[in-house]
Amino acid sequence: MLAPILTAQVFAFLLLFCRIGAGVMLSPGIGETYVSPTLRLAFALLVSLVMTPVLSRTLPAAPG
């Protein structure tokens, strides 16, 4: 009962994290070499956590 919901939420989070993480790594200012990789990772995780409930309805369904 809880497993399908949890699986869908984890899939949505990972999908958003991959997309947002790639954008953070390539963005000017944040993606520069003088910014710590740990800071960039934390920023991408934070943004992904905030955006997952908002965008989870618009993402594609998890594969079977």
N, CA, C and O atoms as a Tripos MOL2 file, in Angstrom:
@<TRIPOS>MOLECULE
protein
  256   255    64     0     0
PROTEIN
NO_CHARGES

@<TRIPOS>ATOM
      1 N           0.8220   -1.1860    0.0000 N.3       1 MET1
      2 CA          0.0000    0.0000    0.0000 C.3       1 MET1
      3 C           0.8670    1.2520    0.0000 C.2       1 MET1
      4 O           0.6130    2.1750   -0.7740 O.2       1 MET1
      5 N           1.8650    1.3000    0.8360 N.am      2 LEU2
      6 CA          2.7510    2.4490    0.9110 C.3       2 LEU2
      7 C           3.8730    2.3660   -0.1190 C.2       2 LEU2
      8 O           4.4110    3.3920   -0.5340 O.2       2 LEU2
      9 N           4.2250    1.1590   -0.5320 N.am      3 ALA3
     10 CA          5.3540    0.9680   -1.4420 C.3       3 ALA3
     11 C           5.1790    1.6810   -2.7870 C.2       3 ALA3
     12 O           6.1260    2.3310   -3.2300 O.2       3 ALA3
     13 N           4.0320    1.6010   -3.4610 N.am      4 PRO4
     14 CA          3.9040    2.3060   -4.7490 C.3       4 PRO4
     15 C           4.0090    3.8230   -4.6130 C.2       4 PRO4
     16 O           4.5830    4.4870   -5.4770 O.2       4 PRO4
     17 N           3.4610    4.3680   -3.5450 N.am      5 ILE5
     18 CA          3.5270    5.8120   -3.3450 C.3       5 ILE5
     19 C           4.9700    6.2390   -3.0720 C.2       5 ILE5
     20 O           5.4520    7.2290   -3.6220 O.2       5 ILE5
     21 N           5.6470    5.4770   -2.2150 N.am      6 LEU6
     22 CA          7.0300    5.7920   -1.8890 C.3       6 LEU6
     23 C           7.9310    5.6440   -3.1100 C.2       6 LEU6
     24 O           8.8250    6.4630   -3.3220 O.2       6 LEU6
     25 N           7.7060    4.6170   -3.9070 N.am      7 THR7
     26 CA          8.4910    4.4130   -5.1170 C.3       7 THR7
     27 C           8.2960    5.5600   -6.0890 C.2       7 THR7
     28 O           9.2620    6.0180   -6.7000 O.2       7 THR7
     29 N           7.0680    6.0340   -6.2470 N.am      8 ALA8
     30 CA          6.7950    7.1430   -7.1440 C.3       8 ALA8
     31 C           7.4560    8.4270   -6.6590 C.2       8 ALA8
     32 O           7.9620    9.2070   -7.4660 O.2       8 ALA8
     33 N           7.4570    8.6520   -5.3490 N.am      9 GLN9
     34 CA          8.0810    9.8590   -4.8070 C.3       9 GLN9
     35 C           9.6050    9.8160   -4.9490 C.2       9 GLN9
     36 O          10.2270   10.8300   -5.2630 O.2       9 GLN9
     37 N          10.2000    8.6570   -4.7200 N.am     10 VAL10
     38 CA         11.6460    8.5180   -4.8770 C.3      10 VAL10
     39 C          12.0340    8.7000   -6.3340 C.2      10 VAL10
     40 O          13.0340    9.3530   -6.6300 O.2      10 VAL10
     41 N          11.2520    8.1300   -7.2520 N.am     11 PHE11
     42 CA         11.5200    8.3010   -8.6780 C.3      11 PHE11
     43 C          11.4220    9.7690   -9.0710 C.2      11 PHE11
     44 O          12.2750   10.2650   -9.8080 O.2      11 PHE11
     45 N          10.4060   10.4690   -8.5970 N.am     12 ALA12
     46 CA         10.2410   11.8860   -8.9130 C.3      12 ALA12
     47 C          11.4070   12.7020   -8.3560 C.2      12 ALA12
     48 O          11.9230   13.5880   -9.0370 O.2      12 ALA12
     49 N          11.8270   12.4080   -7.1160 N.am     13 PHE13
     50 CA         12.9470   13.1370   -6.5220 C.3      13 PHE13
     51 C          14.2270   12.9110   -7.3090 C.2      13 PHE13
     52 O          14.9430   13.8670   -7.6050 O.2      13 PHE13
     53 N          14.5280   11.6660   -7.6520 N.am     14 LEU14
     54 CA         15.7630   11.3770   -8.3760 C.3      14 LEU14
     55 C          15.7570   11.9830   -9.7730 C.2      14 LEU14
     56 O          16.7880   12.4610  -10.2480 O.2      14 LEU14
     57 N          14.6160   11.9650  -10.4250 N.am     15 LEU15
     58 CA         14.5180   12.5730  -11.7450 C.3      15 LEU15
     59 C          14.7570   14.0770  -11.6630 C.2      15 LEU15
     60 O          15.4980   14.6300  -12.4750 O.2      15 LEU15
     61 N          14.1440   14.7330  -10.7050 N.am     16 LEU16
     62 CA         14.3600   16.1640  -10.5190 C.3      16 LEU16
     63 C          15.7910   16.4610  -10.0820 C.2      16 LEU16
     64 O          16.3800   17.4480  -10.5260 O.2      16 LEU16
     65 N          16.3530   15.6240   -9.2230 N.am     17 PHE17
     66 CA         17.7220   15.8530   -8.7700 C.3      17 PHE17
     67 C          18.7050   15.7670   -9.9270 C.2      17 PHE17
     68 O          19.6450   16.5590  -10.0010 O.2      17 PHE17
     69 N          18.5000   14.8200  -10.8260 N.am     18 CYS18
     70 CA         19.3860   14.7120  -11.9890 C.3      18 CYS18
     71 C          19.2780   15.9460  -12.8730 C.2      18 CYS18
     72 O          20.2930   16.4710  -13.3310 O.2      18 CYS18
     73 N          18.0790   16.4060  -13.1120 N.am     19 ARG19
     74 CA         17.8860   17.5770  -13.9650 C.3      19 ARG19
     75 C          18.4110   18.8420  -13.3060 C.2      19 ARG19
     76 O          19.1240   19.6210  -13.9380 O.2      19 ARG19
     77 N          18.0670   19.0500  -12.0530 N.am     20 ILE20
     78 CA         18.4900   20.2630  -11.3540 C.3      20 ILE20
     79 C          19.9940   20.2270  -11.0890 C.2      20 ILE20
     80 O          20.6670   21.2520  -11.2030 O.2      20 ILE20
     81 N          20.5190   19.0690  -10.7390 N.am     21 GLY21
     82 CA         21.9580   18.9410  -10.4990 C.3      21 GLY21
     83 C          22.7790   19.2720  -11.7300 C.2      21 GLY21
     84 O          23.8150   19.9300  -11.6340 O.2      21 GLY21
     85 N          22.3200   18.8190  -12.8870 N.am     22 ALA22
     86 CA         23.0250   19.1510  -14.1250 C.3      22 ALA22
     87 C          22.9660   20.6510  -14.3900 C.2      22 ALA22
     88 O          23.9470   21.2460  -14.8350 O.2      22 ALA22
     89 N          21.8310   21.2510  -14.1190 N.am     23 GLY23
     90 CA         21.7150   22.6940  -14.3130 C.3      23 GLY23
     91 C          22.5920   23.4800  -13.3540 C.2      23 GLY23
     92 O          23.1750   24.4940  -13.7380 O.2      23 GLY23
     93 N          22.6890   23.0280  -12.1210 N.am     24 VAL24
     94 CA         23.5310   23.7040  -11.1330 C.3      24 VAL24
     95 C          25.0070   23.5850  -11.5220 C.2      24 VAL24
     96 O          25.7610   24.5520  -11.4060 O.2      24 VAL24
     97 N          25.4100   22.4200  -11.9750 N.am     25 MET25
     98 CA         26.8160   22.2330  -12.3350 C.3      25 MET25
     99 C          27.2170   23.0800  -13.5430 C.2      25 MET25
    100 O          28.3790   23.4650  -13.6660 O.2      25 MET25
    101 N          26.2750   23.3710  -14.4300 N.am     26 LEU26
    102 CA         26.5910   24.1320  -15.6340 C.3      26 LEU26
    103 C          26.2820   25.6200  -15.5270 C.2      26 LEU26
    104 O          26.6450   26.3890  -16.4180 O.2      26 LEU26
    105 N          25.6240   26.0330  -14.4600 N.am     27 SER27
    106 CA         25.2240   27.4350  -14.3480 C.3      27 SER27
    107 C          26.4140   28.3320  -14.0330 C.2      27 SER27
    108 O          27.3110   27.9460  -13.2840 O.2      27 SER27
    109 N          26.4180   29.5180  -14.6030 N.am     28 PRO28
    110 CA         27.5130   30.4480  -14.3010 C.3      28 PRO28
    111 C          27.4190   30.9180  -12.8530 C.2      28 PRO28
    112 O          26.3250   31.1360  -12.3340 O.2      28 PRO28
    113 N          28.5380   31.0680  -12.2260 N.am     29 GLY29
    114 CA         28.5740   31.5100  -10.8360 C.3      29 GLY29
    115 C          28.6140   30.3450   -9.8770 C.2      29 GLY29
    116 O          29.5750   30.2080   -9.1200 O.2      29 GLY29
    117 N          27.6100   29.5120   -9.8860 N.am     30 ILE30
    118 CA         27.5600   28.3590   -8.9710 C.3      30 ILE30
    119 C          28.4200   27.2180   -9.5000 C.2      30 ILE30
    120 O          29.0210   26.4830   -8.7160 O.2      30 ILE30
    121 N          28.4850   27.0640  -10.8050 N.am     31 GLY31
    122 CA         29.2320   25.9590  -11.4010 C.3      31 GLY31
    123 C          30.7130   26.2290  -11.5830 C.2      31 GLY31
    124 O          31.4120   25.4080  -12.1770 O.2      31 GLY31
    125 N          31.2080   27.3430  -11.0950 N.am     32 GLU32
    126 CA         32.6280   27.6690  -11.2540 C.3      32 GLU32
    127 C          33.4960   26.7860  -10.3630 C.2      32 GLU32
    128 O          33.0080   26.1700   -9.4160 O.2      32 GLU32
    129 N          34.7760   26.7350  -10.6750 N.am     33 THR33
    130 CA         35.6860   25.8450   -9.9550 C.3      33 THR33
    131 C          35.9700   26.3160   -8.5380 C.2      33 THR33
    132 O          36.3490   25.5020   -7.6960 O.2      33 THR33
    133 N          35.8030   27.5900   -8.2470 N.am     34 TYR34
    134 CA         36.0870   28.0660   -6.8940 C.3      34 TYR34
    135 C          34.9430   27.8120   -5.9240 C.2      34 TYR34
    136 O          35.1020   28.0420   -4.7250 O.2      34 TYR34
    137 N          33.8050   27.3470   -6.4000 N.am     35 VAL35
    138 CA         32.6970   26.9600   -5.5210 C.3      35 VAL35
    139 C          32.8640   25.4800   -5.1850 C.2      35 VAL35
    140 O          33.0640   24.6530   -6.0750 O.2      35 VAL35
    141 N          32.7830   25.1560   -3.9160 N.am     36 SER36
    142 CA         32.9970   23.7920   -3.4490 C.3      36 SER36
    143 C          31.9680   22.8250   -4.0570 C.2      36 SER36
    144 O          30.7830   23.1520   -4.1240 O.2      36 SER36
    145 N          32.4100   21.6420   -4.4980 N.am     37 PRO37
    146 CA         31.4580   20.6500   -5.0100 C.3      37 PRO37
    147 C          30.4220   20.2370   -3.9640 C.2      37 PRO37
    148 O          29.2820   19.9280   -4.3120 O.2      37 PRO37
    149 N          30.8070   20.2300   -2.6980 N.am     38 THR38
    150 CA         29.8700   19.8880   -1.6340 C.3      38 THR38
    151 C          28.7590   20.9290   -1.5420 C.2      38 THR38
    152 O          27.5980   20.5830   -1.3270 O.2      38 THR38
    153 N          29.1070   22.1830   -1.7030 N.am     39 LEU39
    154 CA         28.1200   23.2560   -1.6780 C.3      39 LEU39
    155 C          27.1660   23.1550   -2.8730 C.2      39 LEU39
    156 O          25.9600   23.3530   -2.7300 O.2      39 LEU39
    157 N          27.7140   22.8460   -4.0440 N.am     40 ARG40
    158 CA         26.8590   22.6730   -5.2260 C.3      40 ARG40
    159 C          25.9100   21.4960   -5.0620 C.2      40 ARG40
    160 O          24.7430   21.5770   -5.4450 O.2      40 ARG40
    161 N          26.4080   20.3970   -4.4930 N.am     41 LEU41
    162 CA         25.5730   19.2230   -4.2510 C.3      41 LEU41
    163 C          24.4750   19.5270   -3.2490 C.2      41 LEU41
    164 O          23.3230   19.1430   -3.4490 O.2      41 LEU41
    165 N          24.8270   20.2150   -2.1750 N.am     42 ALA42
    166 CA         23.8300   20.5820   -1.1620 C.3      42 ALA42
    167 C          22.7660   21.5060   -1.7550 C.2      42 ALA42
    168 O          21.5820   21.3620   -1.4500 O.2      42 ALA42
    169 N          23.1750   22.4420   -2.5880 N.am     43 PHE43
    170 CA         22.2230   23.3440   -3.2320 C.3      43 PHE43
    171 C          21.2700   22.5760   -4.1470 C.2      43 PHE43
    172 O          20.0650   22.8250   -4.1400 O.2      43 PHE43
    173 N          21.8040   21.6530   -4.9260 N.am     44 ALA44
    174 CA         20.9620   20.8520   -5.8160 C.3      44 ALA44
    175 C          20.0070   19.9650   -5.0200 C.2      44 ALA44
    176 O          18.8490   19.8120   -5.4080 O.2      44 ALA44
    177 N          20.4660   19.3790   -3.9190 N.am     45 LEU45
    178 CA         19.5920   18.5620   -3.0740 C.3      45 LEU45
    179 C          18.4750   19.3890   -2.4510 C.2      45 LEU45
    180 O          17.3220   18.9600   -2.4180 O.2      45 LEU45
    181 N          18.8180   20.5750   -1.9580 N.am     46 LEU46
    182 CA         17.8200   21.4400   -1.3410 C.3      46 LEU46
    183 C          16.7580   21.8760   -2.3430 C.2      46 LEU46
    184 O          15.5640   21.8320   -2.0450 O.2      46 LEU46
    185 N          17.1820   22.2890   -3.5080 N.am     47 VAL47
    186 CA         16.2200   22.7130   -4.5280 C.3      47 VAL47
    187 C          15.3560   21.5330   -4.9690 C.2      47 VAL47
    188 O          14.1570   21.6960   -5.1950 O.2      47 VAL47
    189 N          15.9460   20.3610   -5.0920 N.am     48 SER48
    190 CA         15.1750   19.1780   -5.4820 C.3      48 SER48
    191 C          14.1470   18.8020   -4.4250 C.2      48 SER48
    192 O          13.0210   18.4320   -4.7570 O.2      48 SER48
    193 N          14.5270   18.8940   -3.1540 N.am     49 LEU49
    194 CA         13.5790   18.5950   -2.0760 C.3      49 LEU49
    195 C          12.4130   19.5720   -2.0680 C.2      49 LEU49
    196 O          11.2760   19.1800   -1.8070 O.2      49 LEU49
    197 N          12.6840   20.8250   -2.3500 N.am     50 VAL50
    198 CA         11.6200   21.8290   -2.3570 C.3      50 VAL50
    199 C          10.7150   21.6640   -3.5740 C.2      50 VAL50
    200 O           9.5020   21.8520   -3.4710 O.2      50 VAL50
    201 N          11.2850   21.3190   -4.7140 N.am     51 MET51
    202 CA         10.5090   21.2630   -5.9510 C.3      51 MET51
    203 C           9.7840   19.9400   -6.1850 C.2      51 MET51
    204 O           8.8660   19.8870   -7.0040 O.2      51 MET51
    205 N          10.1660   18.8810   -5.4950 N.am     52 THR52
    206 CA          9.5370   17.5750   -5.7220 C.3      52 THR52
    207 C           8.0290   17.5860   -5.4620 C.2      52 THR52
    208 O           7.2880   17.0980   -6.3150 O.2      52 THR52
    209 N           7.5280   18.1090   -4.3440 N.am     53 PRO53
    210 CA          6.0660   18.1020   -4.1630 C.3      53 PRO53
    211 C           5.3320   18.9710   -5.1740 C.2      53 PRO53
    212 O           4.1860   18.6880   -5.5220 O.2      53 PRO53
    213 N           5.9760   20.0090   -5.6400 N.am     54 VAL54
    214 CA          5.3350   20.9260   -6.5800 C.3      54 VAL54
    215 C           5.2440   20.3190   -7.9760 C.2      54 VAL54
    216 O           4.2110   20.4380   -8.6360 O.2      54 VAL54
    217 N           6.3110   19.6730   -8.4280 N.am     55 LEU55
    218 CA          6.3800   19.1880   -9.8050 C.3      55 LEU55
    219 C           6.0940   17.7000   -9.9740 C.2      55 LEU55
    220 O           6.1160   17.2060  -11.1020 O.2      55 LEU55
    221 N           5.8280   16.9740   -8.9020 N.am     56 SER56
    222 CA          5.6610   15.5230   -9.0300 C.3      56 SER56
    223 C           4.4550   15.1400   -9.8840 C.2      56 SER56
    224 O           4.4450   14.0710  -10.4940 O.2      56 SER56
    225 N           3.4530   15.9910   -9.9330 N.am     57 ARG57
    226 CA          2.2620   15.6740  -10.7470 C.3      57 ARG57
    227 C           2.5240   15.8180  -12.2390 C.2      57 ARG57
    228 O           1.8420   15.1880  -13.0470 O.2      57 ARG57
    229 N           3.5070   16.6420  -12.6200 N.am     58 THR58
    230 CA          3.7660   16.8810  -14.0290 C.3      58 THR58
    231 C           4.8410   15.9800  -14.6090 C.2      58 THR58
    232 O           5.0590   15.9970  -15.8210 O.2      58 THR58
    233 N           5.5180   15.1950  -13.7840 N.am     59 LEU59
    234 CA          6.5710   14.3170  -14.2490 C.3      59 LEU59
    235 C           5.9770   13.0370  -14.8360 C.2      59 LEU59
    236 O           4.8480   12.6700  -14.5120 O.2      59 LEU59
    237 N           6.7350   12.3590  -15.6960 N.am     60 PRO60
    238 CA          6.2270   11.0920  -16.2260 C.3      60 PRO60
    239 C           6.1210   10.0290  -15.1310 C.2      60 PRO60
    240 O           6.7600   10.1300  -14.0840 O.2      60 PRO60
    241 N           5.3290    9.0440  -15.3870 N.am     61 ALA61
    242 CA          5.1290    7.9600  -14.4110 C.3      61 ALA61
    243 C           6.3950    7.1090  -14.3080 C.2      61 ALA61
    244 O           7.1870    7.0250  -15.2470 O.2      61 ALA61
    245 N           6.5620    6.4900  -13.1600 N.am     62 ALA62
    246 CA          7.7200    5.6100  -12.9410 C.3      62 ALA62
    247 C           7.5820    4.3810  -13.8280 C.2      62 ALA62
    248 O           6.4740    3.8880  -14.0430 O.2      62 ALA62
    249 N           8.7050    3.8850  -14.3440 N.am     63 PRO63
    250 CA          8.6360    2.6800  -15.1810 C.3      63 PRO63
    251 C           8.2280    1.4600  -14.3520 C.2      63 PRO63
    252 O           8.4320    1.4190  -13.1390 O.2      63 PRO63
    253 N           7.6710    0.5060  -15.0070 N.am     64 GLY64
    254 CA          7.1710   -0.6860  -14.3300 C.3      64 GLY64
    255 C           8.1600   -1.6450  -13.8990 C.2      64 GLY64
    256 O           7.8120   -2.6750  -13.3220 O.2      64 GLY64
@<TRIPOS>BOND
     1     1     2 1
     2     2     3 1
     3     3     4 2
     4     3     5 am
     5     5     6 1
     6     6     7 1
     7     7     8 2
     8     7     9 am
     9     9    10 1
    10    10    11 1
    11    11    12 2
    12    11    13 am
    13    13    14 1
    14    14    15 1
    15    15    16 2
    16    15    17 am
    17    17    18 1
    18    18    19 1
    19    19    20 2
    20    19    21 am
    21    21    22 1
    22    22    23 1
    23    23    24 2
    24    23    25 am
    25    25    26 1
    26    26    27 1
    27    27    28 2
    28    27    29 am
    29    29    30 1
    30    30    31 1
    31    31    32 2
    32    31    33 am
    33    33    34 1
    34    34    35 1
    35    35    36 2
    36    35    37 am
    37    37    38 1
    38    38    39 1
    39    39    40 2
    40    39    41 am
    41    41    42 1
    42    42    43 1
    43    43    44 2
    44    43    45 am
    45    45    46 1
    46    46    47 1
    47    47    48 2
    48    47    49 am
    49    49    50 1
    50    50    51 1
    51    51    52 2
    52    51    53 am
    53    53    54 1
    54    54    55 1
    55    55    56 2
    56    55    57 am
    57    57    58 1
    58    58    59 1
    59    59    60 2
    60    59    61 am
    61    61    62 1
    62    62    63 1
    63    63    64 2
    64    63    65 am
    65    65    66 1
    66    66    67 1
    67    67    68 2
    68    67    69 am
    69    69    70 1
    70    70    71 1
    71    71    72 2
    72    71    73 am
    73    73    74 1
    74    74    75 1
    75    75    76 2
    76    75    77 am
    77    77    78 1
    78    78    79 1
    79    79    80 2
    80    79    81 am
    81    81    82 1
    82    82    83 1
    83    83    84 2
    84    83    85 am
    85    85    86 1
    86    86    87 1
    87    87    88 2
    88    87    89 am
    89    89    90 1
    90    90    91 1
    91    91    92 2
    92    91    93 am
    93    93    94 1
    94    94    95 1
    95    95    96 2
    96    95    97 am
    97    97    98 1
    98    98    99 1
    99    99   100 2
   100    99   101 am
   101   101   102 1
   102   102   103 1
   103   103   104 2
   104   103   105 am
   105   105   106 1
   106   106   107 1
   107   107   108 2
   108   107   109 am
   109   109   110 1
   110   110   111 1
   111   111   112 2
   112   111   113 am
   113   113   114 1
   114   114   115 1
   115   115   116 2
   116   115   117 am
   117   117   118 1
   118   118   119 1
   119   119   120 2
   120   119   121 am
   121   121   122 1
   122   122   123 1
   123   123   124 2
   124   123   125 am
   125   125   126 1
   126   126   127 1
   127   127   128 2
   128   127   129 am
   129   129   130 1
   130   130   131 1
   131   131   132 2
   132   131   133 am
   133   133   134 1
   134   134   135 1
   135   135   136 2
   136   135   137 am
   137   137   138 1
   138   138   139 1
   139   139   140 2
   140   139   141 am
   141   141   142 1
   142   142   143 1
   143   143   144 2
   144   143   145 am
   145   145   146 1
   146   146   147 1
   147   147   148 2
   148   147   149 am
   149   149   150 1
   150   150   151 1
   151   151   152 2
   152   151   153 am
   153   153   154 1
   154   154   155 1
   155   155   156 2
   156   155   157 am
   157   157   158 1
   158   158   159 1
   159   159   160 2
   160   159   161 am
   161   161   162 1
   162   162   163 1
   163   163   164 2
   164   163   165 am
   165   165   166 1
   166   166   167 1
   167   167   168 2
   168   167   169 am
   169   169   170 1
   170   170   171 1
   171   171   172 2
   172   171   173 am
   173   173   174 1
   174   174   175 1
   175   175   176 2
   176   175   177 am
   177   177   178 1
   178   178   179 1
   179   179   180 2
   180   179   181 am
   181   181   182 1
   182   182   183 1
   183   183   184 2
   184   183   185 am
   185   185   186 1
   186   186   187 1
   187   187   188 2
   188   187   189 am
   189   189   190 1
   190   190   191 1
   191   191   192 2
   192   191   193 am
   193   193   194 1
   194   194   195 1
   195   195   196 2
   196   195   197 am
   197   197   198 1
   198   198   199 1
   199   199   200 2
   200   199   201 am
   201   201   202 1
   202   202   203 1
   203   203   204 2
   204   203   205 am
   205   205   206 1
   206   206   207 1
   207   207   208 2
   208   207   209 am
   209   209   210 1
   210   210   211 1
   211   211   212 2
   212   211   213 am
   213   213   214 1
   214   214   215 1
   215   215   216 2
   216   215   217 am
   217   217   218 1
   218   218   219 1
   219   219   220 2
   220   219   221 am
   221   221   222 1
   222   222   223 1
   223   223   224 2
   224   223   225 am
   225   225   226 1
   226   226   227 1
   227   227   228 2
   228   227   229 am
   229   229   230 1
   230   230   231 1
   231   231   232 2
   232   231   233 am
   233   233   234 1
   234   234   235 1
   235   235   236 2
   236   235   237 am
   237   237   238 1
   238   238   239 1
   239   239   240 2
   240   239   241 am
   241   241   242 1
   242   242   243 1
   243   243   244 2
   244   243   245 am
   245   245   246 1
   246   246   247 1
   247   247   248 2
   248   247   249 am
   249   249   250 1
   250   250   251 1
   251   251   252 2
   252   251   253 am
   253   253   254 1
   254   254   255 1
   255   255   256 2
@<TRIPOS>SUBSTRUCTURE
     1 MET1         2 RESIDUE 1 A MET
     2 LEU2         6 RESIDUE 1 A LEU
     3 ALA3        10 RESIDUE 1 A ALA
     4 PRO4        14 RESIDUE 1 A PRO
     5 ILE5        18 RESIDUE 1 A ILE
     6 LEU6        22 RESIDUE 1 A LEU
     7 THR7        26 RESIDUE 1 A THR
     8 ALA8        30 RESIDUE 1 A ALA
     9 GLN9        34 RESIDUE 1 A GLN
    10 VAL10       38 RESIDUE 1 A VAL
    11 PHE11       42 RESIDUE 1 A PHE
    12 ALA12       46 RESIDUE 1 A ALA
    13 PHE13       50 RESIDUE 1 A PHE
    14 LEU14       54 RESIDUE 1 A LEU
    15 LEU15       58 RESIDUE 1 A LEU
    16 LEU16       62 RESIDUE 1 A LEU
    17 PHE17       66 RESIDUE 1 A PHE
    18 CYS18       70 RESIDUE 1 A CYS
    19 ARG19       74 RESIDUE 1 A ARG
    20 ILE20       78 RESIDUE 1 A ILE
    21 GLY21       82 RESIDUE 1 A GLY
    22 ALA22       86 RESIDUE 1 A ALA
    23 GLY23       90 RESIDUE 1 A GLY
    24 VAL24       94 RESIDUE 1 A VAL
    25 MET25       98 RESIDUE 1 A MET
    26 LEU26      102 RESIDUE 1 A LEU
    27 SER27      106 RESIDUE 1 A SER
    28 PRO28      110 RESIDUE 1 A PRO
    29 GLY29      114 RESIDUE 1 A GLY
    30 ILE30      118 RESIDUE 1 A ILE
    31 GLY31      122 RESIDUE 1 A GLY
    32 GLU32      126 RESIDUE 1 A GLU
    33 THR33      130 RESIDUE 1 A THR
    34 TYR34      134 RESIDUE 1 A TYR
    35 VAL35      138 RESIDUE 1 A VAL
    36 SER36      142 RESIDUE 1 A SER
    37 PRO37      146 RESIDUE 1 A PRO
    38 THR38      150 RESIDUE 1 A THR
    39 LEU39      154 RESIDUE 1 A LEU
    40 ARG40      158 RESIDUE 1 A ARG
    41 LEU41      162 RESIDUE 1 A LEU
    42 ALA42      166 RESIDUE 1 A ALA
    43 PHE43      170 RESIDUE 1 A PHE
    44 ALA44      174 RESIDUE 1 A ALA
    45 LEU45      178 RESIDUE 1 A LEU
    46 LEU46      182 RESIDUE 1 A LEU
    47 VAL47      186 RESIDUE 1 A VAL
    48 SER48      190 RESIDUE 1 A SER
    49 LEU49      194 RESIDUE 1 A LEU
    50 VAL50      198 RESIDUE 1 A VAL
    51 MET51      202 RESIDUE 1 A MET
    52 THR52      206 RESIDUE 1 A THR
    53 PRO53      210 RESIDUE 1 A PRO
    54 VAL54      214 RESIDUE 1 A VAL
    55 LEU55      218 RESIDUE 1 A LEU
    56 SER56      222 RESIDUE 1 A SER
    57 ARG57      226 RESIDUE 1 A ARG
    58 THR58      230 RESIDUE 1 A THR
    59 LEU59      234 RESIDUE 1 A LEU
    60 PRO60      238 RESIDUE 1 A PRO
    61 ALA61      242 RESIDUE 1 A ALA
    62 ALA62      246 RESIDUE 1 A ALA
    63 PRO63      250 RESIDUE 1 A PRO
    64 GLY64      254 RESIDUE 1 A GLY
